[in-house]
Amino acid sequence: MSNSDFAQWLLDQISSRGWSQADLSRSANLTTAAVSRILTGTRGPGPETCVGIAKALNLPVSYVFQQAGLLPREPEPEAPTGFITWLDNELRKRGWSVELAASNAGLPTFFLERILNDKKRPSFETARALAKALGMSDILMLEIAGLLPTADKHSFIVGGTAWNYYASQLTDAEAEKAIEYFRFLINLRENPNS
């Protein structure tokens, strides 16, 4: 990504939050001059700057590094087409814009736009936030989003594509907790009265 591409991405990020350059400077602990040079594309961000921007925008550091071209972009698995269609229809039925849905879910607008444009698979956190905004159960939303097993539950837990994608972003301890959570959810689905 070129300096101007990163500048445009960062401008989109701050405008979607209703921030000014000064707001970003304060939140990222950067000088206003440094932010100005980045936003005009005259300077690219370095690693420390990316860390500050990631913290300010509440985004994963690796994601900001990828946007800045400091790390190669990882291909994201596609969202299930059925989920995209379902979510688009659900927003239309409610008369919600993408911006309103993102705001109601407490998500950055660009996350939801990327999902609806089939450029990002919904994460567990995103699906849970959408479930809350739409007033539905987490489990149902996770199933619709293709994040919970529907047929062969055991292959999902021990090595399905979705699990491998998410597990690669977790520490071993976090992965163990996630597996236990999945087992709990599967047990809950199979034994709803327990």
VOKOL-324811 format. One line per field, with one value per residue (C-alpha): residue in one letter; chain; x, y, z. Coordinates in nm, 4 decimals, decimal comma. Each point is the difference from the previous one (the first is absolute). Layout:
N
r <- c(a_...)
c <- c(A_...)
east <- c(X_...)
north <- c(Y_...)
up <- c(Z_...)
//
This chain:
194
r <- c(m_s_n_s_d_f_a_q_w_l_l_d_q_i_s_s_r_g_w_s_q_a_d_l_s_r_s_a_n_l_t_t_a_a_v_s_r_i_l_t_g_t_r_g_p_g_p_e_t_c_v_g_i_a_k_a_l_n_l_p_v_s_y_v_f_q_q_a_g_l_l_p_r_e_p_e_p_e_a_p_t_g_f_i_t_w_l_d_n_e_l_r_k_r_g_w_s_v_e_l_a_a_s_n_a_g_l_p_t_f_f_l_e_r_i_l_n_d_k_k_r_p_s_f_e_t_a_r_a_l_a_k_a_l_g_m_s_d_i_l_m_l_e_i_a_g_l_l_p_t_a_d_k_h_s_f_i_v_g_g_t_a_w_n_y_y_a_s_q_l_t_d_a_e_a_e_k_a_i_e_y_f_r_f_l_i_n_l_r_e_n_p_n_s)
c <- c(A_A_A_A_A_A_A_A_A_A_A_A_A_A_A_A_A_A_A_A_A_A_A_A_A_A_A_A_A_A_A_A_A_A_A_A_A_A_A_A_A_A_A_A_A_A_A_A_A_A_A_A_A_A_A_A_A_A_A_A_A_A_A_A_A_A_A_A_A_A_A_A_A_A_A_A_A_A_A_A_A_A_A_A_A_A_A_A_A_A_A_A_A_A_A_A_A_A_A_A_A_A_A_A_A_A_A_A_A_A_A_A_A_A_A_A_A_A_A_A_A_A_A_A_A_A_A_A_A_A_A_A_A_A_A_A_A_A_A_A_A_A_A_A_A_A_A_A_A_A_A_A_A_A_A_A_A_A_A_A_A_A_A_A_A_A_A_A_A_A_A_A_A_A_A_A_A_A_A_A_A_A_A_A_A_A_A_A_A_A_A_A_A_A)
east <- c(0,0000_0,1365_0,0172_-0,3014_-0,1986_0,0766_-0,0882_-0,3385_-0,0614_0,0862_-0,2193_-0,2884_0,0670_-0,0047_-0,2958_-0,2062_0,0564_-0,0723_0,3534_0,2255_0,3733_0,0508_-0,2172_0,2153_0,3187_-0,1130_-0,1314_0,3052_0,2462_0,1428_0,0820_-0,2493_0,2813_0,0677_-0,3691_-0,0234_0,2957_-0,1521_-0,3447_0,1438_0,1986_0,3344_0,1180_-0,0743_-0,0548_0,2713_-0,0572_-0,0363_-0,2445_-0,2056_-0,0154_-0,1292_-0,2561_-0,1151_-0,0518_-0,1809_-0,2323_-0,0409_0,1196_0,2405_0,3581_0,0641_-0,2955_0,1377_0,3456_-0,1585_-0,1819_0,3306_0,1789_0,2298_-0,1395_-0,1300_-0,3753_-0,1436_-0,2814_-0,3202_-0,2439_-0,3176_-0,3148_-0,2718_-0,2031_-0,3194_0,1032_0,0719_-0,3388_-0,1729_0,1677_-0,0681_-0,3691_-0,0202_0,1371_-0,2408_-0,2986_0,0891_0,0770_0,3516_0,2936_0,3360_0,1117_-0,3004_0,0435_0,3695_-0,0759_-0,2705_0,2442_0,2870_0,2101_0,2016_-0,2025_0,2795_-0,0121_-0,3629_0,0578_0,2805_-0,2262_-0,2870_0,2395_0,1269_0,3511_0,0016_-0,1355_-0,1907_0,1891_-0,1572_0,0082_-0,1605_-0,2741_-0,0722_-0,0155_-0,2397_-0,2138_-0,0328_-0,0862_-0,2583_-0,1464_0,0741_0,1908_0,3757_-0,0262_-0,2469_0,2121_0,3169_-0,1774_-0,1309_0,3474_0,1449_0,2076_-0,1519_-0,0125_-0,3178_0,0772_0,3223_0,0663_0,3166_0,1835_-0,0725_0,1524_0,3117_0,0910_-0,2708_0,0883_-0,1672_0,1644_0,3450_-0,0455_-0,1028_0,2317_0,2993_-0,0741_-0,0165_0,2552_-0,0074_-0,1808_-0,2607_-0,0502_-0,0629_-0,2609_-0,1637_-0,0200_-0,1618_-0,2497_-0,0870_-0,0496_-0,2297_-0,2031_-0,0289_-0,1087_-0,2524_-0,1417_-0,0220_-0,1323_-0,1956_-0,1548_0,3298)
north <- c(0,0000_0,3414_0,2955_0,1538_-0,3261_-0,0146_0,3691_-0,0629_-0,3027_0,2009_0,2917_-0,2454_-0,1362_0,3360_0,1331_-0,3123_0,0786_0,3703_0,0848_0,2857_-0,0261_0,1428_-0,2762_-0,2626_0,1771_0,0001_-0,3576_-0,1401_0,2099_0,1503_0,3568_0,1821_0,0582_-0,3749_-0,0755_0,2770_-0,1410_-0,3486_0,1234_0,2004_-0,3031_0,1774_-0,2434_-0,3636_-0,1266_-0,1890_-0,2894_0,2153_0,2277_-0,3002_-0,1296_0,3376_0,0156_-0,3563_0,0787_0,3233_-0,1660_-0,3138_-0,2189_-0,2930_0,1221_-0,2597_0,1367_0,3556_-0,1319_-0,1737_0,3186_0,1891_-0,2608_-0,0990_-0,3541_-0,2002_-0,0216_-0,3347_-0,1255_0,0054_-0,2855_0,1029_0,0534_-0,2507_0,1473_-0,0961_0,2087_0,3056_-0,0277_-0,0646_0,2979_0,2321_-0,1024_0,0373_0,3547_0,0883_-0,1401_0,2212_0,3001_0,0159_0,1432_-0,1697_0,2943_-0,0343_-0,3774_0,0427_0,2688_-0,2120_-0,2905_0,2170_-0,0907_0,2115_0,0533_-0,1306_-0,3426_-0,0415_0,1385_-0,2504_-0,2871_0,1145_0,0442_-0,3573_0,1165_-0,1156_-0,2933_0,1037_-0,0666_-0,1452_0,3418_0,1675_-0,2649_0,0338_0,3800_-0,0278_-0,2491_0,2442_0,2878_-0,2103_-0,1422_-0,3638_-0,2783_-0,0257_-0,3664_0,0626_0,2810_-0,2095_-0,2810_0,2346_0,1492_-0,3485_0,0242_-0,2947_-0,3575_-0,1170_-0,3501_-0,1626_0,1755_-0,1918_0,0845_0,3667_-0,0083_-0,1950_0,1566_0,1541_0,2919_0,2615_-0,1342_-0,0009_0,3602_0,1249_-0,2267_0,1389_0,3345_-0,1404_-0,1005_-0,3640_0,0934_0,2024_-0,2862_-0,2431_0,2387_0,0314_-0,3774_-0,0274_0,2704_-0,1869_-0,3205_0,1884_0,1431_-0,3367_-0,1631_0,2792_-0,0527_-0,3775_0,0160_0,3263_-0,0972_-0,0738)
up <- c(0,0000_-0,0929_0,2372_-0,1735_0,0319_0,3719_0,0322_-0,1623_0,2204_0,3115_-0,1120_-0,0423_0,3485_0,1727_-0,1988_0,0785_0,3674_-0,0395_0,1103_-0,0996_-0,0645_0,3491_0,1493_-0,1690_0,1114_0,3634_-0,0030_-0,1796_0,2034_-0,3207_-0,0904_-0,2194_-0,2502_-0,0263_-0,0520_-0,2583_-0,1982_0,0081_-0,1075_-0,2891_-0,1136_0,0286_0,2653_0,0663_0,3516_0,1812_0,2378_0,3137_-0,1778_-0,1133_0,3570_0,1190_-0,2802_0,0717_0,3685_-0,0799_-0,2509_0,2113_-0,2862_-0,0003_-0,0411_-0,2719_-0,1985_0,0089_-0,0936_-0,3003_-0,1026_0,0231_-0,2098_0,2861_0,0038_-0,2947_-0,0206_0,0935_-0,2171_0,1967_-0,0305_-0,1735_0,1991_-0,0762_-0,2872_0,1797_0,2993_-0,2127_-0,1683_0,3308_0,1710_-0,2939_0,0012_0,3785_-0,0178_-0,2820_0,1934_0,2937_-0,2189_0,1435_-0,1878_0,0357_0,2139_0,2332_0,0311_0,0769_0,2564_0,1662_0,0184_0,1240_-0,3046_-0,2420_-0,3173_-0,2199_0,1750_-0,0972_-0,3503_-0,0588_0,1104_-0,2216_-0,2946_0,0483_0,0907_0,3617_0,1897_0,3133_0,3209_0,3120_0,1636_-0,3022_-0,0191_0,3720_-0,0255_-0,2958_0,1919_0,2866_-0,2338_-0,1843_0,3209_-0,0722_0,1713_-0,0388_-0,0914_-0,2818_-0,1411_0,0210_-0,1871_-0,2712_-0,0372_-0,0447_0,3155_0,1821_-0,1187_-0,1647_-0,1208_0,1126_0,3290_0,0825_-0,3217_0,0636_0,3455_-0,0885_-0,3287_-0,2155_-0,2256_0,2169_0,3133_-0,1601_-0,1110_0,3437_0,1979_-0,1875_0,1636_0,3543_0,2585_0,1086_0,3212_-0,1926_-0,2468_0,2879_0,1438_-0,3430_-0,0366_0,3424_-0,0984_-0,3194_0,1936_0,2373_-0,2901_-0,1720_0,3243_0,0536_-0,3472_0,0424_0,3585_0,0271_0,3355_0,1750)
//
